[in-house]
Amino acid sequence: MNQPRARIASQLGLALAAILVVVISLSTVFALRSLNAANLATREDHMASEARLLADQLDTFQSTLRISTQRLSGLFESRFGTGLAVQPDQPVNVAGVATPTLALGGTVLNNDTGLVDDFRKMTEGVATVFVRSGDEFVRISTSLTKQDGSRAIGTQLDHAHPAYQRLLAGQGYVGAALLFGRNYMTQYTPVRDAGGKVIAVLFVGFDYTEAQTAQFEKLKQFRIGDSGSLALLDAQNHWLVPPLGAREPDKAAQTLAPLLKQPGVGAFWSDGQESFYSLAEPFAAGPWSVGSDNAQGRAGSGDLGSRRAPGDWQPDRNPGIGGRGRLVAAPPPGTAQCPPGPGQGAG
């Protein structure tokens, strides 16, 4: 082969080699990206599954406790089968508040705690009889206690409570509420007179504060693999359970809140100190957002293939007559935050 042809062949060989290197490099990059995408999709599916599982279990517990509360509310209401009568022209002083007389048969219920105390002994739940006074509902008989341990008698139903407007309209309410610093599942049932006007309200509630506190502590220890966790954010963007590894929880809540409003959509984010990959599932009854989070800096890509938890995440489906709803290891239901005003209770 003469020299020009040898030079051309050499140049062609170098060009082909360069092209081959580029093709192999591009193929490798594409393969790595495809692998990373596949790994991310697998990880996202696993995280979403864990978040949905927790949301479903929260919903199961909420529903179970709600049904139990409704059933036991019927037990309390049956004590009033003979009918209630209001006598607004005969006021009774209840803890310094002038209230219309409310009578069951010939018995005045104002300041009489017999029925509510009997209900508590039988069920471990609290009960209240409200009388309507104008547009207020006043507790004239109750076993519900305030923060100092005294009965909440004479206090009024907060106008901000979700039950208030419904009761004025003659409709009942079942749901969670914060009453004097305690978490309750509650039912409020209006009582009408012969003309259809709401004259009183019967209330029952079951306290699950300790159960919620204990289960939130267990949830904080729950791990998805080495670096994954579950988190709960309430409607006010306050952490009930923060993500594992979040060094600035308040900043993390502000950053993550918009993401948690998009169920099943994963995204990378940072609290300024730690990087995360998170996605969320809603728990409307809370209303809370359930987040599944992976701290990227704690274990690289994160092994999410296994679970490490302090117990099995299964709710007790038989809360029992007390209605407290003992949980095996799942956090209890959501709480509608209705803080009491001065001299008022939220429920």
N, C-alpha and C positions, 0 to 999 in steps of 0.2 A: 504494500500500500504506500503510495507516494505521500509526501509530507503534507500537502494541502488537505488531502482526504483524511489523513490521520488526525489533523487538527480539527476538522469538521466533526469527525466521529467523537473526538474527545469532548468537544463543546456540546454535542447532542447528548452524550452520556452524562455530563455534568447537569445539563438542563433537565433531563429525565430524572436524575437523582434528586435535584432540587424540588421538582414537581412531586415526586414520590414522598419526600419529607413533608411537604406542605399538606398533601392529601392525608398522610398518616397522622400528622399533628391535628388537622381538622377533625379527622375521624375520632381521634382520642378525646379531644375536647368535647365533641358531640356525645360520645359515649359516656364521659364523666358527667356531663350535664344531664343526660338522660337518666343516669344512675342516681344522681342527686335528686332529680325531680321525682323519680320513683320512690326513693327513700323518704322524701318529704311527704309524698302522697300517702305512703304507708303510715308514717308517723302521724300525719294529720288525721287519717281515718281512725287510728288507735286513740288519739286524744279526743276526737269527737265522740267516739264510742263511750269513753269514760265520762265525759261531760253529760252525755245523754242519759247514761245510767244513773248518775247522781240526780239529775233533774227529774227523771222518772220516779226515783225512790222518794224524793222530796214530795212529789205529787201524790204518790201512794200514801205516804204518811199523812199529808194534809187531808186527803179524802177520808182516810180511816178515822182520823180525829174529828173531822167535821161530822161524819155519820154518827159517831159515838155521842158527840155533843147534842145533836138533834134528837137522838133517841132518849137521852137522859133529860133533855129539856121537856120532852113529853111527860116524863115522870113528874117533874116539878109542876107543870101546868095542870096535871090531873088533880092536884090538890085544890084547885080553884074552880072546880066544876059547878059549884052552886051559884057562881056569878059574883062579880065585883060591883060595888055601887059607890059612887063618889058623892060627897056632900060638901061642895065648895063654900057654903055659908057657915060651915062649922070647922074653922081652921084648927089644926093641931100643931103645936110647936115641936119641930124635929131638929135637934141640934142648933137651936137658935133661928130656924127658918120656919115661917108660917106656911103650912101646907094644907091643902084640902083633905078632909077626912076620906079615907078609903076603907071600905068595910067589906068583909067576906061573911055573908050571912049577918049575924049580929055582932061579929068580932071586928073591932077597929084594928087595922093592920099597922097604922102609924106607930113606930117605936116598938112594935111587937116582933121579936126575932125568932119566934118558935118555929115557923115553917122553914125559914132559910137555914136555921141551925140543924134541923132534922135532916134537911137535904144534904148538908155538908157531912153529917155523920154517916149517912148511907152511901155517899158517892165520892167523898173527898173533894167535891167541886164546890164552888161558891155560887150563891144565888142572891138576887135582889128583886124587890118590888119597887117600881117607880110609880109615883103619881104625877099626873100632868097638872101643872100649874101655869096657866097662860101658855107660853111657848116653851116652857122649861119642863124637863123630866127630872124629878127630885127623888133621890133614894130615901124612902121612908122606912124600909126594912132591908137589911143587907148583912151578909156574912163576909163581904169583900172588905179587905183591910187596906189602910193607907201605909205609907212607908214607915210610919212610927208604930205600926201594929194596931192602931185603933180602928174601929169600924168606920167605913166611909159613909156613914149615915148623914143625911142632910146635904150631901154633895149632889151636883147636877151633871147630867150627861153633856159632855162638851159638844158645842155646835159644830166643831170641826170633825167630829167622829163620823165615819161613813154611815153609821146607823141612824144618825139624827134626822136627816131629811126623809129617809125612808119611813121612819116611825111617824113623823108628822103626816105622811101620806097614807098611813095605815098599812105599811108593808113591813114585814119582818126582815131581819138581817142575821146572817151567819158568817163568821169570819174571825180572823186573828186580830188581836188588839193589844196595845200596851196600856195596862191599867195600873196606875200608881207604881210604875217602875217594874212591873211583872208582866210576863208574856202569857196571854190566855187565848184559848180558842173559845169563842163566845156565840151565844144565840140570844137575840132580842125579839120578843114576841109582843105585838101591840094587843091591847084589850080595848074593845069598843063598847059603848053603851047601846041602849036600844035604838037610838037615833043614828048609830053608825059613827059617832065621834070617838076618837081615841082618848081614853081617860086614864090609862095606866099602861105599864110595860112590865113584862116578866122577863127576867134575865138569868141565864146560867153561864158559868165560865169554868174552864179547867186550866190550871197553871202548869205550863211545861218549861218554866224558866231554867231549872236545874238541868233538865234533859238537854235543852238547847246548848247551854254552856258546856256541858260535858262532851257533847257530840261535836261542837265546833273545835274543841281541843283535840279530839281524836282526828278530825278532818285535817287539822294543821300538820299531823304526823303522817298523813297518807302520802304515798309516793307512787308515781307511775314510772317504773324503772328506776334509774339512778338520779335523774334531774327533773322529772316531771312532777307536777302537783295539781290539785284542784283548788279553786278559789271561789269565793262568793262575794259579790258586790251588791249592795242594796240600792234602792231607787234614788237615794241621796248621794250616791257615789262614795259611800263609806264602806271600807272593807269589813265584812263579817269574818272572813278568813282570807288573808292576803296571799299572793303567790309566793311560793318557795323562792328565797333568795332576793326578794325585793328589798333593796337597801333604803329606798325612799318611798314608802307605801303611799303617802299622800300624792306625790308626783305621779306614781304609777297609776293611781286611781284616775287622775285627770287624763292621763295619756290613753289608758286602756278603755275608759268608759265608752267612747264612740265605737270601738271595735266590738265591745260586748253587746251592742245593739244590733249587730249583724250576725245572726245565728249561722254557725257552720262555716264562716269565712275566716280563714287563718291569716295571720300577719305577723311580721317581725316588728318589735318595738323595744324601746329602752326607757328606763326610769332615770337615766343620766349616769347610772353607776353599773348597771347590769343589763345585758341584752336577753330578750325573751322571744319565744315564738308561742302565740296563744290563739285560741279560738273559743267560742262560747256557745252555750245553749241557754234559752230563756227558761225561767221558772216564774210564770206570770202570777201565780198565787201569792208570791212573796211580797211585792214584785222584786225578784232578785235576778241577777245574771250569774250563771254557773260558768266559770272559766276553767279551761284545761290549759296549763302553762308548762313550758319547757325552758328552763334557764340555760341559755346557750353557752355561757361561760363556765358552767359548773362541771360539765362532763362532755364537752365537745358537742357532737350531734345528739347525744343523749340516747341511752338505751331505754326505749319505751316498750319493750316487749314483755315486761313482767310488772306485776304489781307488788308493792310492799305496803302493808297497812296494819294498823293495830287490831283489826277485827274484820269480820265479814260485813260488807255493806248491805245488810238486809234489814228492812224495818219489821218490827213486831206487828203483825196484822191483827192482833187481838189486844187492844188497849185496856180492856177490862172495864169493870163498872166504874172505876175511878176516872176513866177517861184521860189519864195522864199519858197514855201512849208510850209505854216503855220501848225504847229503841235498842236494837242490838248494836248497831254502830252507824246508823245513818242520821244526819242532822234532822231535827224536826222542822215543822213547816214554817212558812214565812210569817212575818209580823208586820201588820199595818201600823206604822208609827203615828200615834195620835196622842201627843203629850198633853197632860192635863193643864188647864189654865188655873189661875188663882182660885182656890176654893172649889175646883171642879175636878172630876175624874174623867178620864178619856172614855170610860165605858159605862 
